[in-house]
């Protein structure tokens, strides 16, 4: 297959204080051929819920032209007008015409709705290069993906993977900026 497993990761920021560490880590992962950032958007939601969007990416100019605004198309958010939304709708219609079920309204994820007002988010569409051989081996054996998700560090205590103190520290690290526990 031409592309590895793809994941949309949404990272929230109450008061972003960027110093290049996120881009540097994504670049390191790209250089090691672990992941490729297909597209990335920065979204700011003001106190009344109005959304501003900016493109972020470590793609080359050629890759950016080839892929367009993939995140915008995926979540139905048109970047530079409604181009992304139209491209996503066309791709979905073509898939449906070919008998491919994209997803139902019940399965839809309203990414923008989940971003709190008066905060920012980075939406990263990532291709997992490391997972291509595993995905292909599973398919060759007749397997398929049923589901996936990240597991909270707090849930790892119950299976003995981390101590309660380690889980608390990881949980606080993941939720420190959000002000949630």
C-alpha positions in Angstrom: 0.0 0.0 0.0 1.1 3.5 -0.7 0.5 5.0 2.7 0.9 3.9 6.3 -1.7 4.1 9.1 -2.8 7.7 9.5 -3.9 9.3 12.8 -5.4 12.7 13.6 -4.0 13.9 17.0 -5.5 17.0 18.5 -3.4 18.8 21.2 -4.9 21.5 23.3 -3.1 24.6 24.7 -4.5 27.1 27.1 -1.8 29.7 26.8 0.6 28.4 24.1 4.3 29.1 24.9 6.0 27.6 21.9 9.8 27.6 21.7 10.2 25.2 18.7 10.3 22.0 20.8 7.2 20.4 19.2 8.4 21.1 15.6 11.9 19.9 16.5 10.5 16.6 17.8 8.3 16.1 14.8 11.3 16.8 12.6 13.4 14.2 14.5 10.6 11.6 14.0 10.5 12.5 10.3 14.2 12.1 9.9 14.2 8.7 11.6 11.3 7.7 9.2 9.1 6.9 12.2 6.3 9.3 11.2 5.4 11.8 8.5 3.3 14.8 9.2 0.8 14.8 6.4 -0.7 18.1 7.4 -1.0 20.3 10.5 -3.3 23.1 11.5 -3.1 25.6 14.4 -6.6 26.5 15.5 -7.4 29.4 17.9 -10.8 29.6 19.4 -11.6 33.0 21.0 -13.8 33.4 24.1 -17.0 33.5 22.0 -16.1 30.3 20.0 -15.0 32.0 16.8 -12.2 30.0 15.1 -9.0 31.2 13.4 -6.9 28.7 11.5 -3.3 28.7 10.3 -1.4 26.0 8.5 1.6 24.4 10.2 3.7 21.8 8.6 7.2 20.4 8.1 6.2 19.3 4.6 8.3 20.3 1.7 6.6 22.8 -0.7 6.0 19.9 -3.2 4.4 17.7 -0.5 2.2 20.6 0.7 1.0 21.2 -2.9 0.3 17.5 -3.4 -1.6 17.0 -0.2 -3.4 20.3 0.0 -5.2 20.9 3.3 -5.8 17.3 4.3 -6.8 18.1 7.9 -9.3 20.8 6.7 -10.8 18.3 4.2 -11.0 15.6 6.9 -12.8 17.6 9.5 -14.8 19.7 7.0 -13.0 23.0 7.6 -12.2 24.9 4.5 -8.8 26.5 4.5 -8.6 29.5 2.2 -12.3 29.4 1.6 -14.2 26.2 1.3 -11.6 24.4 -0.7 -10.7 21.8 2.0 -14.4 21.1 2.7 -15.2 20.7 -1.0 -12.2 18.4 -1.5 -13.3 16.2 1.4 -16.9 16.1 0.3 -15.8 15.0 -3.2 -13.4 12.4 -1.9 -16.2 11.0 0.4 -18.7 10.9 -2.5 -16.3 9.1 -4.7 -15.5 6.5 -2.0 -19.3 6.0 -1.4 -19.9 5.6 -5.1 -17.2 2.8 -5.1 -19.0 1.1 -2.2 -16.6 2.2 0.5 -18.3 3.2 3.7 -16.4 6.2 5.0 -18.3 6.7 8.3 -21.8 7.5 9.5 -23.0 10.6 11.2 -23.0 8.7 14.5 -19.3 8.0 14.1 -18.4 11.6 13.1 -16.0 13.4 15.5 -16.6 17.1 15.8 -13.0 18.1 16.4 -13.6 21.8 16.5 -16.4 21.4 19.0 -14.1 19.7 21.5 -11.6 22.6 21.5 -12.5 24.8 24.5 -13.3 28.4 23.9 -10.4 30.8 24.6 -7.7 28.2 23.8 -5.7 26.9 21.0 -5.1 23.5 19.4 -2.7 21.8 17.0 -4.3 19.3 14.7 -1.6 16.9 13.4 -2.4 14.4 10.7 0.4 11.8 11.0 1.3 8.8 8.9 2.9 6.1 11.0 5.7 4.7 8.9 6.8 2.4 11.7 3.4 0.6 11.5 3.4 -0.3 7.8 5.1 -3.7 8.1 2.9 -4.6 11.0 -0.3 -3.5 9.2 0.8 -5.4 6.1 1.6 -8.6 8.1 -1.8 -8.4 9.8 -3.6 -8.0 6.5 -1.6 -10.9 5.0 -2.8 -13.1 7.9 -6.4 -12.1 7.1 -6.6 -9.6 10.0 -8.2 -6.2 10.2 -8.4 -3.2 12.6 -11.4 -3.2 14.8 -10.5 -0.2 16.9 -7.7 1.8 18.5 -7.1 4.5 21.1 -4.6 5.9 23.6 -4.8 4.5 27.1 -4.8 6.9 30.1 -1.8 6.4 32.4 -4.3 6.0 35.3 -5.6 2.9 33.6 -2.2 1.4 33.4 -1.9 1.0 37.2 -4.6 -1.7 37.2 -2.5 -3.9 34.9 0.7 -3.2 36.7 2.5 -1.4 33.9 3.2 1.7 36.0 3.0 2.5 39.7 0.3 4.7 41.0 2.8 7.5 41.5 4.2 7.2 37.9 0.6 7.2 36.6 -0.2 10.3 38.6 2.8 12.1 37.3 2.1 11.2 33.7 -1.5 12.1 34.1 -0.6 15.5 35.6 1.9 16.1 32.8 -0.7 15.3 30.1 -3.3 17.5 31.8 -1.3 20.3 33.5 -2.0 23.0 30.9 -5.7 22.1 30.6 -6.2 22.6 34.3 -8.1 19.3 34.6 -7.4 16.3 36.7 
